[in-house]
């Protein structure tokens, strides 16, 4: 009995062939095989948004070969990715290859390991049309917006421009941040630090306030008043507070946090992160092991972890670090409300496969990203860190100076991994000497400095992805492509790691806000993502969603054409080249 299994890529096909042996023929579709036509709308707006799909140019040979193999096979297993896009590819394959219902099976897996593949093939299901409809709805929405808005921009701004449902909102985020920075008015403030000394060592105490509480130092006059009062006067340690602070590990990665952390730590773009993660997921040739899938599926917003992976992680932690580093029970992390919990978090497919043991088989970026994913996952199942914190209030002439310090009493997960941040919190990791209430440390020096408040930072790829996730703009599969496209379209430019809007990006955003406010409204876009989720759950019909959207959009477009019939937007010249 012949069986055909179809996946998207040759690399994935090769890895799966290793696990299924001779029972299956495994072939690759090379991604999508059909789509909406490039040179026309391809959606019948007058007949219930019927989409016209055609074979993609250059795919004729693949289609012919797959059709022949499918017709010769007794059963066909569609094993495309476990998300909306993958479900849609499976549906398109079924339609395009004219597969019979009774011999067609849909199989999904979150990792390419022997157990996962064998389990998936043993428990096939039908194609989930709710998932397909959610993907179709997104594709048609994006096509309508792009196809109808882009020509309008060509006429009113510049030829060759494009508008997109999600890219326009993301451009607006960058524009709004830049204008916030320009409008920012710096406020002066001062800091005063004193260096004091005990018999053990010197330490620094910062001005905190007076006996009544915390005070700011707004200007030089206020700073001089404090400096004059404390000059030559003794310092008295009034209170010393010692506490034990517990610090919990971060959860394993989801798509957004993986992209953020890899951007900060590894200086990888979101696009590069996803390309390397795809390689790790589909399979890498390991010495002595052959083609091996190294991580779970990387487009996910779920924090769920399989029981098997938890057991493997705990076994590894106990063996390498000792039982004290392994909590009594596995850690369970709560996913966001909209997360697809059929998926798992991004984790190593085999948690016991230490990055160092396979380093020689991996390219540099593969190793760095695998190590990051592996370390974060293992650390997420380790014991909490315990920190000894000390805070001392030191008085002089009615003013209070505060010295803070922190030491690690038990490292726990910090022995392996520490979460990165865009901005480091104020340094409180200094090691203080033993401080005793009622004693007088010796004075050594004073440092008073003028500062000005800083405007909000420009977005980086990491912080922009975080903002998209927090505001509900896009989904795991769209973060990286959207950030790439706004740069490719020259609406946003990169300077170092920072993202700034171009003059073109600002001009287009202003026009969109004036004439197509819904398209660039954050709340509207987030609401549309929720509606697409509802299509996926089966509670909303996708054609109804499209009809409701198009009614308002068509009116906005018609009004814009009339009101701007003779207008054209002038784009100022750029001061610097787009990077």
N, C-alpha and C positions, 0 to 999 in steps of 0.2 A: 504494500500500500504506500504510494508516493505522497510525500508531504512537502509543501513549499512554505517557507517562512520569509516574509518580506520586511526589511528594515530600511532606514533612510540612507545610511552611509556604508561604503565598503569596509571601513575599519570596524564598525559595529558588526557587520556581517561576518567578517573574518574571526572576531573574538567569539561570537555565538556559535559558529561552525565547530570550533574547538570543543564546546560543551555538549553539542547535540549529536556529534558523530555523523555516521552515514545515513541515519534515518531521515534526516531532513536535507533538502536543498535550500540553502540560505542565499537570498539575492538582495541587492540594494536598489532602491528607487531613485537614489541620488537627490533626495529632498522631494519637493513638490513636483508633480508631473503635469498638473493643469492649474490654471488660475484665470482671473478676469483678464480680458484682452487689454493690451497696453495702450492701444490707440483709440479706444472708445470707452464710454462709461461702463458698459457691460452689465448694467442693472436696469431693468424695466421699471421705471418709477411709476408708470400708470397701471401696472399689472402686479401688484402685491410684492414689488421689489424682487422679482424673479432674477436670479443671477445667471449670466451666460458664461460658463467656464469653457476654456479651450486649452488644448495641449500647449505646453510651454515650448518655445522655439528651441530646437536642438535636442529635444527629449524623445523624438520619434523612435530611434533605435532601442532605447531603454524600454519604451512602452511596448514595442513589438516583441522584444525578448521576454518581458514579464508576462505578456498576454499568452505567448506560446507556452511558457512554463506553467502558468496558472491553469490553462485548459488541459494540460497533460496531467496535472496533479489531481489526486483524489481529494485532497483537502488543502486549503490555503490559510495560513496563519498570518495575520497582519500585526506586526510587532513594532510599530512606530512609537515615538516617545509618549510617555504617560501624561499628556496635558492636552489642552484644547487644540493646539496646532497639530500634535501627533494624531489625535482622534480624527481631525479633518483630513489629514493625509491618508489615513486608512479608509475613510469614506470615499475620498476621491479615487483611490486605488480600486475600491470595490466597483464604483460606477464606471470608471475608465476601462478597467479590464473585463467588465461585464461578468463579474463573479456571481455564481449562484449562491443564494442565501444559505442553503443547507450544507454547503461545503466550505463556507467562509467563517473564520473565527478571529476574534480580536483578543490579543494577549498583551499584557503590560507588566513591566517590572521596573523597580526603582534603582536597581544595580545590575551590572552585567557580571554575575557570578554563576557558577554551575547550579547551585541550589535555587537561586532566583529564577533562572531560565527554565529549569526543569519544572519548578512549581508553577510558573506562569503557563507553560504549555499544557500542564495537567489540568488547569482550571481556566479554560478560555471563556469568553463572554461574547455577547453581541456588541456591535458598534453602538456607542452611546450618542444618540442623536441630539440630546440636550447639549452635550459638549461640542458637537459639530455645529449646532445652531449658534452657540455663543461665539465660536470662531468666525462663522459666516457673518454674524451681526457686526463684529468688530471690523472684519475685512470690508464689508459693504459700507459701513459708516465712514471708515477711513477713505474709501474710494470716492464716495459722494463729496466729502469735504475737500479732498485733494483735487478732484476733477472739476468741481464747480468753482472753488476759490482761487486756484492757481492762475487760471486765465484772467480773472479779475485783477490779481496782483500784477500780472504781466502788463495789463493796460494802464494801471494806475501808478505803479512804482517802477518796475524794471522787468524786462523780458527774462524768462528762464527761472523765475522764482517759484517756490512751492509753499503751500500751506498744508498743515496737517493737524489733525484733531488733538493729538497729544504734544507734538513738537511745538505747536503755537503756545500752549500753556507753559511748557518748560522754558521757552524763550522769554515769556513774560516774567517768570520767576527771576531769571537772571537780570532782566531789564529793571524790574522793581527793586532788586537788591542794589543795583548800581545807582539808581536814583536816590535810594535811601542813604547810600554812602555820600553822594554829592550834597545832599541836603543836611548832612550831619554837621552840627556845630560843636566843636570840641570844648569841653569844660576843664578848667584848670583844677588840679588838686596836688597836694604835697604828701610825701611820706617821710617819716623819721624813723631811722633804725639806730639802735645803740648796741655796741659790742661790749659785752660784760664778761667777767671771768671769775670762775671759782678756783679752788685749789687744783681741780682736775684739768679744766680746759676752758677756752673761750666759747661763747655762744652769742647769738643775735636775738634781740627782742625788738618787736615792731610796735610803734605807737598804736594804741587801741582806743583810748578815750580818756574819760575821767571817772571819778567815783560813781557818777550817775549812769554811765553806760558808754556805748560806742560813739565816737565822734569822727567826723571828717575834717581834714585840714584844707580849706578851700583856696587859700592863697598864701603868698610869702609872708604877709603881715601876721597871719594866724600862726604860721610855722615859727616865725621869729619870737612871737609871744611865748610859745611853748619852750623853745630853745633857751630863751633868757631865764625862764622859771626853773628849768632843770639844771642849768649850768652850775657845776661845782657842788650840787646837792647829792646826798647819798641815795642809793637804790635799795629797796627793801622787798624781799620776796614775800608777798602777802598770802598767796594761795598756790598750791600745787595739786593739780588733778591728774590722777593716773587711771586710765580705763583700758579695758581689753576690747578691741573692736574686731568684729568678724567680717570678713569680706568673702562674698560668694562668687563662684566662677560664672563667667558669661555662658549663655546657652550655645549649643553648636550653631554653625552658620546656616542662614537661609540665603537666598540669592543676593538680597540687598546688603546684608552685613558682610558677606564674602567680598562683594565688589568694593565696599567701603574700606574694609581692613586691608585688602590687597592693594588698594590705591595708596593708603597711608604708609603701609609697611614696605611694600614691594615696588611702589611707583609704577604700577601697571594701570593702564586705562581699563575702564569697565569692559570695553570690547575685547581687549586682549585677555582679560581674566576669563571671560566666557569661552573664548577660543581654546585656551589652555585647559580649562575645566572640561570642555567637550572631549579633548584628547584623552584626559585621564578617565573620563566616564566610559568612553567607547573601547578603550583598551590600549595598553602600551606593552611592547615586547620586553619582558623581564628575563634576565639570565637565569636559566634553569627552570623557568615557570611558563615560558611562552607568552602569548598575548593574554593580558590580564586587565580586567576592568578595575580601576583603583578607587573610584569614588562613586557615590550614589548620584542620581539625577540632579543636575545643578540648577534647574529652574523650579524653585519651590519657595513657598512661604510658610511651610509647616515645620514645627520643631519636634515632631514625633520621631521616636527612635525605636527600632525593632527590639524585641526582647533578646534576640540572638546577639545583636550588636552591643547591647548593654552588658550582657554576660561576658563577651569577649573583652570589652574595654575594662571591666572590673578585674578580670583575670590578669590583664596586662599590668594594670596599676599596682595590684598586690604583688606581682612578681618583680616589678622593677623598683617600686618605691617603698613597698611594705604596707602592711594592713592599716597603719595609721593614716595613710593617704587615701584610703578607700572608705567612703561613708557607709553607714550601716545599711542604707537602702539606696537603690539607684535614684538619681535625680530625674524628675519629670518636669519638663518645661511646658508652659502654656502657650499655645499658638494664638495668633491674632484671630479676631472674630471671623474675618473673611478668608482665612487660610484653607487651602485644599488639603485636608488631613489624610487623604488617601496617599499622599506623598510622605516622604521622610525629610528630615533635615539633610543638609549637605554634610556628608561624613565619609570617612574611609570605608570602602566596601569590606575590607578585612582589617579591623582595628589593630590586630596584632602585627601587621606589616609595618614595622618601624621605617620612617623615611631614610634613615642612614643605611639600612640594609639593602635598599634598592637604588641608592643614589647613583651608582655607576650605570644604571640602565636608563636613567631619565635625562632629558635635556634640562638646561639650567632653570628655565621658567616652570617646567613640569615639576621639578624637584622643589622649588621654592613654594609653589602653590600647594602641592601635596603636603609638604611639611606644615604649612599654615593650617590647612583643613584638618589634618591629623592631630596636630597639637591642640587646636581649639576643641576638637571633639573629645579627646582623652581628658583634657583639663576640665571639661564640663562635667565629668563624672568623678572628679577628685574631691577630696575634703576641702572645706573652706580654709582660708588663711586666717591666722589669728595675729593681730597687730597690737603691740603695746604702744599706747599713745600717752603723751605727757603734755599738759598745758599749764604754764606758770604765769600768773599775773604779778607784775613787779611794779611797785609804786615809787613815784618821785614827785614831790611837790604837788600832790593831788592828782597827778596824771598817772595813767596805767599803761604799761608796756607789756606786750604778751610774747612769750617764747613758746613755740610749739615744736614737738618732735615726735617721731614715730619709728619704731623698730619692729622687725618681724620676729614674733615669738615662735610661730610655726608656719612654714611656708605654704603647706597644702598645695593647691593648684598652681601657685606662683612658682613652684619648682619647675614648671613646664611652660607656662604661658601667661602673659598679661595682656589684657585688652588694650588696644590703642585708642587714642582719642584725637579729635581735630585740634583741640587746644588743651594743653596740660593744665591741670588745676594748680593752684598756688602750692609751691613746694613746702610740704610739711614733713618731709622724710628726714630732716636733719636729726642727727643723734645728739641729744642734750646730755650734759653732765648730770650727776645726781644733784637735784635742787631741793633745798630744805626750807620750809616756811620759817620766817622770822630771821633768816640770815641775810647778810648784805654782800652781794657780789661786788667785785671791784669794777670800776668804770675804765674802759679802754679808749673808746672813740664813738663819735656820732656821725651819721651820714643822713643829711636831709636833701631831698630831691624834688624838683618840680616835675609834674607829669601832666598829660592831657588825656582825657577819655578818648578812646579809639572808636571809629565807626565800625559797624558790623563788617565782618570779613567778606570778601567776595566768595562766591561758591567755588568749591573744588568739585571734581567729579564725585568724590566721596560724600561731601555734604549735600550736593544736589540730589544724589540718589536717596539720601536720608530724608530730605525734604519731600521728594516725590512719594516715598513710602508713607511718611507721616500724613501727607495731605490727600492720600488716596488717588494719586495720579499715576496711571499705568499699573502694570502687574510685573511679576518677576521676569517674564520673557521680554518685556518692552523697555526696561530701564536702560540697558546698554545701547540698543539700537537707537533709541530716542536721543541720547546724549551724543552719539556719533553723528546723527543726521543734522542736528542743529549746528554742529561745527562744519560738517560738509557743505551745508547750505550757506555758510558764512553769516549766519545770524548771531553766532556766539564764537568768540575767539579764545584761545588758551594762551595765557602769559605765565610761564612757569607751570605751577599747578592750578593757578586761579583762572576762573572763567569770567569773561566780561562780554557784554553785548557789543556788537558792532553798530555803527550808525545805521546800517541797513536793518539790523535786528530791531533797533529802537523804532525806526520809521514804520516797519511792517507791524510791530506790536501796537503802536499808536493807532494805526489805521484799523487794526482788528478790534481794539477796544472800542473805537468810535462806532464801527459799523457791524461788527460780529461779536458782540460782547460775550455771548454764551460760549462761543468756541474757545475764548481765552479766559473764561471764568473758572476759577479753581473748583468752586463748589459744584458747578454744572458738570465739569469733567469727572470729578470724583463720584457724583451721582450717577453718571453714565456707567462708570466701572461697576457700581453696585447693581445697576440694572442688567449688565452683562453677566454678573454673578448669578442674578435671579433667572436669567435665561438658562444658565448652566444647571441650576437646581430644578428647572422645569416649572417655575412659578410664573414666568413671563414668556409670552410668545414673541419670538424675535422679530417677526414681521410687524407686530404692533409697536414694538420699540422703535423700529425704523420709521414707521409712519408718523409717530408722534414727534420724533426728532426732525424729520424732513419738512413737516408742515411749518414749523417755526423757522427753520433754516432757509427755506425757499422764500419766505416773506422777507427775511433780513437781506437776502441776496438781491431780490427785486428792488427793495427800497434803496439799497446801496447803489445799484446801477443808475437809478433815477437821480438821486441826490448828488452823485459824483460824476454825472455824465461828462462834464467838461473839465473836471479837476484831474490834476496829476501830482503825485507826491514827489518832492525833490529830496534826495538823500544826500546829506552833507558828506564831504570827503572825509576819509579816515585819516586820523593823525598818525596811526601806525599800521603796518601791514598785518593782515590776519595771519596768525601763526598756524 
